[in-house]
Amino acid sequence: MSTRSDRRTRVTVLVALAANLVIAVAKAVGGVLASSPALLSEAAHSVADSLNEVFLLAALRRSRRPADRRHPFGYGKERFFWALLAAVGIFVMGGCFSFFQGVEALTSGGGEDREGYVAGLIVLGVALLAEGGSLLRALYQVRRQGGSITAVRDPALRTVVAEDGTAVLGVTLAMAGMALHMITGEVVWEAGASLAIGALLVYVAYRLGRDARDQLIGEAADPESSGRIRELLRAQPEIDSVEALLTMKTGLDTVLVAARVDLVPGLESERLEQVAIRIKRSIAHCVPEARQIFLDITERGSADAREAWESPAATGERGGA
């Protein structure tokens, strides 16, 4: 992903952070004054989102550090680590607190003083506009990058879209619960809204955490990229067969490629290094995110041939080995 795209994502995260900080304070004050469990649940939701935006800003900065001796494949997976922390934050600070508010309201019966509910509904109305504006900004960037949320690879942008979409739905649930509580005098409506908000946040946290987990433990490159690499290897006249092809995402836009191949009989060892360089450069051109490329031969060929295919000089311009 380009630096320009990172800058756009950073702006999107900053917009969401500013909106959530202001909204969190307003919801907290309104929730305390109105003694509203739904409004307090939404305040916890906004606090969790604000903290998560800080995590995402850290991810954007730290994941772009260059590779070094301790981390020869770079720091790209930091993006997924901070996204996992954001998912944990949504679960603990948002989902669990919302469940607590809902259960407490059901067991205590709720207060009868609902004088602050009108102000609380006004706060939620303003929050809905702010969250909606942040969501539109995030969806605009999604459209520019891939057209749909499933096509976007950046976990920071996916997290912002999930948070803002959940926030809009959560505010709507809180407003409905408070309004029904005011009309009927039954706290069960507002407690139910808090429980629904908690369930929604737990589900979103689970989905985001699952995606981050898959990428942290070594997710393969997308099938289309793997297929292009396999077809390219099979098309090489020097390769008799492709025994194995392994890929792993090492960052948002970096992939490690390892292939085990059989060479055709009779290939001169003097040509092997030049052939290896050509094939690795072809892979890098076909799949630009392939930053580390490893080729290994099996059975056929001499030890000198194996050394030629595995030598650092055969990595070309991509920095693999």
Secondary structure as GFF3:
##gff-version 3
##sequence-region A 1 321
A	DSSP	alpha_helix	3	34	.	.	.	ID=ss1
A	DSSP	alpha_helix	37	62	.	.	.	ID=ss2
A	DSSP	alpha_helix	78	89	.	.	.	ID=ss3
A	DSSP	pi_helix	90	96	.	.	.	ID=ss4
A	DSSP	alpha_helix	97	108	.	.	.	ID=ss5
A	DSSP	alpha_helix	117	145	.	.	.	ID=ss6
A	DSSP	three_ten_helix	149	151	.	.	.	ID=ss7
A	DSSP	alpha_helix	155	184	.	.	.	ID=ss8
A	DSSP	alpha_helix	188	216	.	.	.	ID=ss9
A	DSSP	alpha_helix	223	234	.	.	.	ID=ss10
A	DSSP	beta_strand	239	249	.	.	.	ID=ss11
A	DSSP	beta_strand	255	263	.	.	.	ID=ss12
A	DSSP	three_ten_helix	269	271	.	.	.	ID=ss13
A	DSSP	alpha_helix	272	286	.	.	.	ID=ss14
A	DSSP	beta_strand	290	297	.	.	.	ID=ss15
A	DSSP	alpha_helix	303	310	.	.	.	ID=ss16
A	DSSP	three_ten_helix	312	315	.	.	.	ID=ss17
###
